[in-house]
Amino acid sequence: MTANHKAIEPSGARFERDCATRAAYQSGTSNRACVLFGVMASFTRGAHAPRRVRERVGITRAFALIAIQTFAWEIQVIKAVIFDVDGTLIDSVDLHARAWQEALAHFGKRVEYERVRYQIGKGGDQLLPVFLSKEEIDDFGEKLEEYRGELFKRDYLPRVKSFPAVRELFERVKREGLQTALASSAKADELKAYKKIADIEDLVEEETSADDADKSKPHPDIFEAALARLGDPEPAEAIAVGDTPYDAEAAGKAGIKTIGFLSGGFPEEDLRAAGCIRIYRDAADLLAHYDSSPLAAQ
């Protein structure tokens, strides 16, 4: 055995070690957990420990329970990766925002660009109620969506570009034996164009769009449809990759954890608040750190 190769630990022994580690974290007796918060376990046991130390132990245990939930998830075996598209694989968020703003204005609704941009990631069924009344949606909502779609294809789609290293990331995922799917709030015809732009037509196994869901993100329908297309793996065996809080919310409601990208322009704190377990700059950043990412949990 060379110096560059580590001995492979038997899966049974690894499982027993993981269980023991989790039990230590949960009981507050893990030296590692205590040291993280400035308290050694050997000084915290028993009724004779100083009050301030015992109080800190309580805080340590509370944080340890949160930490162990993340740790326990990260040893899950990942079998599938479900990617959002706009803002995640292709640079299109600003263009979608402009198209929606222009379409709303065409129907007499003047809305600030930043307000529209923050709603990108939702489908029209979830975006329009933010800016239109129920009566307005009933009156011209469908016409507005059609106008927006035609406008986007004509004036904005030719300007959409892929983010760097998207194809290379998909190739790495495929080499690792993971299934891939797309889960987008876009229409099916738009999704077809996006796959070509990102140069991943031959690497995507399954896909779901707004046409496959009763409700778009942040509802879980699209991710649930993606799981079904992938053969119904357990939600814990899949991981989502997206750039908006709506991706994380939708995936979370389907029981799927989410990796967040900053490439869509949403604040990191918003992505974390929505449930993203790890944040990367973009596809290239995730690829560069693949071996230490949640995707490597196999």
C-alpha positions as CSV (number, residue, x, y, z in Angstrom):
1,M,0.0,0.0,0.0
2,T,1.4,3.4,-1.0
3,A,1.7,6.4,1.3
4,N,-0.9,8.1,-0.8
5,H,-3.6,5.6,-0.2
6,K,-5.4,5.2,3.1
7,A,-6.7,1.8,4.4
8,I,-10.4,1.4,3.7
9,E,-12.4,1.1,7.0
10,P,-15.0,-1.7,7.0
11,S,-18.5,-0.3,6.6
12,G,-19.7,-2.0,9.8
13,A,-16.9,-0.5,11.9
14,R,-17.5,2.9,10.3
15,F,-21.2,2.7,11.1
16,E,-20.5,1.8,14.8
17,R,-18.0,4.6,15.0
18,D,-20.5,7.1,13.6
19,C,-23.1,6.0,16.0
20,A,-20.7,6.3,18.9
21,T,-19.7,9.8,17.8
22,R,-23.4,10.9,17.5
23,A,-24.1,9.5,21.0
24,A,-21.2,11.4,22.4
25,Y,-22.3,14.7,20.8
26,Q,-25.9,14.2,22.1
27,S,-24.8,13.4,25.6
28,G,-22.4,16.4,25.7
29,T,-19.5,14.1,26.6
30,S,-17.6,14.6,23.3
31,N,-14.3,16.3,23.9
32,R,-14.5,17.7,20.4
33,A,-17.9,19.2,20.9
34,C,-16.9,20.7,24.3
35,V,-13.6,22.1,23.0
36,L,-15.5,23.9,20.2
37,F,-17.2,26.0,22.9
38,G,-14.3,26.3,25.2
39,V,-15.1,23.6,27.8
40,M,-13.3,20.3,28.2
41,A,-15.6,17.3,29.0
42,S,-13.4,16.2,31.9
43,F,-14.2,19.4,33.7
44,T,-17.9,19.4,33.1
45,R,-19.2,16.1,34.6
46,G,-20.8,15.8,38.0
47,A,-22.7,18.0,40.4
48,H,-19.5,19.5,41.7
49,A,-18.6,21.3,38.5
50,P,-18.8,25.1,38.8
51,R,-22.2,26.6,38.0
52,R,-20.9,28.7,35.2
53,V,-19.2,25.7,33.7
54,R,-22.4,23.6,34.0
55,E,-24.4,26.4,32.3
56,R,-21.9,26.5,29.5
57,V,-22.2,22.7,29.1
58,G,-26.0,23.2,28.6
59,I,-25.2,25.6,25.8
60,T,-22.6,23.2,24.4
61,R,-25.1,20.4,24.3
62,A,-27.7,22.6,22.6
63,F,-25.3,23.5,19.9
64,A,-24.0,19.9,19.7
65,L,-27.6,18.7,18.9
66,I,-27.7,21.1,16.0
67,A,-24.2,20.1,14.9
68,I,-24.9,16.4,15.1
69,Q,-28.1,16.7,12.9
70,T,-25.9,18.2,10.2
71,F,-23.2,15.5,10.8
72,A,-25.7,12.7,10.7
73,W,-27.1,13.9,7.4
74,E,-23.6,14.3,5.8
75,I,-22.9,10.6,6.2
76,Q,-26.0,9.8,4.2
77,V,-25.3,8.0,0.9
78,I,-26.1,10.4,-2.0
79,K,-27.5,8.7,-5.1
80,A,-28.9,11.7,-7.1
81,V,-28.4,15.4,-7.7
82,I,-31.3,17.6,-8.7
83,F,-30.2,20.9,-10.3
84,D,-32.1,24.1,-10.6
85,V,-31.3,25.9,-13.9
86,D,-31.8,29.7,-14.0
87,G,-29.1,31.3,-11.9
88,T,-27.6,28.0,-11.1
89,L,-26.4,26.6,-14.4
90,I,-27.1,29.6,-16.7
91,D,-26.7,33.4,-16.2
92,S,-30.3,34.4,-16.7
93,V,-31.7,35.9,-13.5
94,D,-31.3,39.5,-14.5
95,L,-32.7,38.9,-18.0
96,H,-35.8,37.2,-16.5
97,A,-36.3,40.1,-14.2
98,R,-36.1,42.6,-17.0
99,A,-38.6,40.6,-19.1
100,W,-41.1,40.3,-16.2
101,Q,-40.7,44.0,-15.4
102,E,-41.3,45.0,-19.1
103,A,-44.3,42.6,-19.3
104,L,-45.9,44.0,-16.2
105,A,-45.4,47.5,-17.5
106,H,-47.0,46.6,-20.8
107,F,-50.1,45.7,-18.8
108,G,-50.0,49.0,-16.8
109,K,-48.1,47.7,-13.7
110,R,-45.0,49.7,-12.9
111,V,-42.8,47.7,-10.5
112,E,-39.2,48.5,-9.4
113,Y,-36.6,46.2,-10.9
114,E,-35.2,45.0,-7.6
115,R,-38.6,43.9,-6.4
116,V,-39.1,41.9,-9.5
117,R,-35.6,40.4,-9.4
118,Y,-36.1,39.0,-5.9
119,Q,-39.1,37.0,-7.1
120,I,-37.1,35.2,-9.9
121,G,-36.9,31.5,-9.1
122,K,-40.7,31.3,-8.8
123,G,-43.0,30.3,-11.6
124,G,-45.5,32.7,-12.9
125,D,-48.2,31.2,-10.8
126,Q,-46.3,32.3,-7.6
127,L,-44.8,35.5,-9.0
128,L,-47.9,37.2,-10.3
129,P,-49.8,37.3,-7.0
130,V,-47.0,39.3,-5.5
131,F,-47.7,42.2,-8.0
132,L,-51.3,41.7,-9.1
133,S,-54.6,41.4,-7.4
134,K,-56.8,38.3,-7.8
135,E,-59.1,40.3,-10.1
136,E,-56.1,41.4,-12.3
137,I,-54.8,37.9,-12.5
138,D,-58.3,36.7,-13.6
139,D,-58.5,39.5,-16.1
140,F,-55.1,39.5,-17.8
141,G,-52.8,37.2,-15.9
142,E,-52.7,34.5,-18.6
143,K,-52.1,37.1,-21.3
144,L,-49.3,38.7,-19.3
145,E,-47.5,35.4,-18.9
146,E,-47.8,34.7,-22.7
147,Y,-46.5,38.1,-23.5
148,R,-43.6,37.6,-21.1
149,G,-42.7,34.3,-22.6
150,E,-42.7,35.6,-26.2
151,L,-40.7,38.7,-25.1
152,F,-38.1,36.6,-23.3
153,K,-37.6,34.3,-26.2
154,R,-37.3,37.1,-28.7
155,D,-35.2,39.7,-26.8
156,Y,-33.5,38.0,-23.9
157,L,-32.9,34.3,-24.6
158,P,-30.2,35.0,-27.2
159,R,-28.3,36.8,-24.4
160,V,-28.3,33.9,-21.9
161,K,-24.9,32.3,-21.2
162,S,-23.8,29.3,-19.3
163,F,-21.8,29.7,-16.1
164,P,-18.2,28.4,-16.2
165,A,-17.5,24.7,-15.6
166,V,-21.2,23.5,-15.7
167,R,-20.5,20.7,-18.1
168,E,-17.4,19.7,-16.2
169,L,-19.4,19.5,-13.0
170,F,-22.0,17.3,-14.6
171,E,-19.3,15.1,-16.0
172,R,-17.8,14.7,-12.6
173,V,-21.2,13.8,-11.1
174,K,-21.7,11.2,-13.8
175,R,-18.3,9.7,-13.2
176,E,-19.1,9.3,-9.5
177,G,-22.2,7.2,-10.5
178,L,-24.8,9.7,-9.4
179,Q,-28.1,10.3,-11.2
180,T,-28.9,13.8,-12.5
181,A,-32.1,15.7,-13.0
182,L,-33.2,19.2,-13.6
183,A,-36.0,20.8,-11.6
184,S,-36.9,24.2,-13.0
185,S,-39.8,26.7,-12.8
186,A,-39.2,27.4,-16.5
187,K,-41.5,26.1,-19.2
188,A,-40.6,22.9,-21.0
189,D,-39.6,24.7,-24.2
190,E,-37.4,27.1,-22.4
191,L,-35.7,24.3,-20.5
192,K,-34.8,22.6,-23.8
193,A,-33.0,25.7,-24.9
194,Y,-31.2,26.0,-21.5
195,K,-29.8,22.5,-21.7
196,K,-28.3,23.4,-25.1
197,I,-26.8,26.6,-23.8
198,A,-25.2,24.8,-20.8
199,D,-24.0,22.0,-23.1
200,I,-25.4,19.3,-20.9
201,E,-28.1,17.8,-23.2
202,D,-26.3,14.4,-23.2
203,L,-25.6,14.4,-19.4
204,V,-29.1,15.1,-18.0
205,E,-31.0,11.9,-17.2
206,E,-34.3,13.4,-16.1
207,E,-36.0,16.7,-16.0
208,T,-39.1,18.4,-14.6
209,S,-40.4,21.9,-15.4
210,A,-43.3,24.1,-14.5
211,D,-45.4,21.9,-16.9
212,D,-45.0,19.0,-14.5
213,A,-46.2,20.7,-11.4
214,D,-49.5,22.1,-10.1
215,K,-47.6,24.8,-8.2
216,S,-44.1,26.1,-8.9
217,K,-41.4,26.8,-6.3
218,P,-41.4,27.5,-3.4
219,H,-43.9,24.6,-3.4
220,P,-42.3,21.1,-3.5
221,D,-44.2,19.8,-6.6
222,I,-41.3,20.1,-9.0
223,F,-38.8,18.3,-6.7
224,E,-41.3,15.6,-5.9
225,A,-41.8,15.1,-9.6
226,A,-38.0,14.9,-10.1
227,L,-37.7,12.2,-7.4
228,A,-40.5,10.2,-9.2
229,R,-38.6,10.5,-12.5
230,L,-35.4,9.3,-10.9
231,G,-37.2,6.1,-9.7
232,D,-38.3,7.4,-6.2
233,P,-35.1,7.3,-4.2
234,E,-35.5,8.4,-0.6
235,P,-35.4,12.2,-0.3
236,A,-32.3,11.8,2.0
237,E,-30.5,10.1,-0.9
238,A,-30.9,13.1,-3.2
239,I,-29.5,16.6,-2.9
240,A,-30.7,19.7,-4.6
241,V,-28.5,22.5,-6.1
242,G,-30.0,25.9,-6.5
243,D,-29.4,29.7,-6.3
244,T,-32.6,31.0,-4.7
245,P,-34.3,30.7,-1.3
246,Y,-37.3,29.3,-3.2
247,D,-35.1,26.3,-4.4
248,A,-34.2,25.5,-0.8
249,E,-37.7,26.0,0.5
250,A,-39.2,23.8,-2.2
251,A,-36.6,21.0,-1.8
252,G,-36.9,21.1,2.0
253,K,-40.6,20.6,1.8
254,A,-39.9,17.5,-0.3
255,G,-37.4,16.3,2.3
256,I,-34.3,17.1,0.2
257,K,-31.3,19.1,1.4
258,T,-29.9,21.9,-0.7
259,I,-26.5,23.2,-1.8
260,G,-26.8,26.9,-2.5
261,F,-25.0,28.9,-5.2
262,L,-24.3,32.7,-5.0
263,S,-24.3,32.9,-8.8
264,G,-28.0,34.0,-8.9
265,G,-27.3,37.1,-6.8
266,F,-29.2,36.2,-3.7
267,P,-27.6,37.0,-0.3
268,E,-25.9,34.2,1.4
269,E,-27.8,34.8,4.6
270,D,-31.1,34.4,2.7
271,L,-29.9,31.1,1.3
272,R,-28.9,29.8,4.7
273,A,-32.1,31.0,6.3
274,A,-34.1,29.0,3.7
275,G,-32.2,25.9,4.6
276,C,-29.1,25.6,2.4
277,I,-26.6,23.3,4.1
278,R,-23.5,24.5,2.2
279,I,-22.8,27.6,0.0
280,Y,-20.6,27.8,-3.0
281,R,-19.9,30.7,-5.4
282,D,-21.0,28.8,-8.5
283,A,-20.6,25.5,-10.4
284,A,-16.9,26.0,-10.8
285,D,-16.4,26.5,-7.1
286,L,-18.4,23.3,-6.2
287,L,-16.4,21.4,-8.8
288,A,-13.1,22.7,-7.3
289,H,-14.2,21.5,-3.8
290,Y,-16.1,18.4,-4.9
291,D,-14.3,16.0,-2.7
292,S,-15.2,17.9,0.5
293,S,-18.7,18.7,-0.6
294,P,-22.0,16.9,0.4
295,L,-21.9,15.3,-3.1
296,A,-19.0,13.2,-2.1
297,A,-21.1,11.5,0.7
298,Q,-21.1,8.0,-0.9
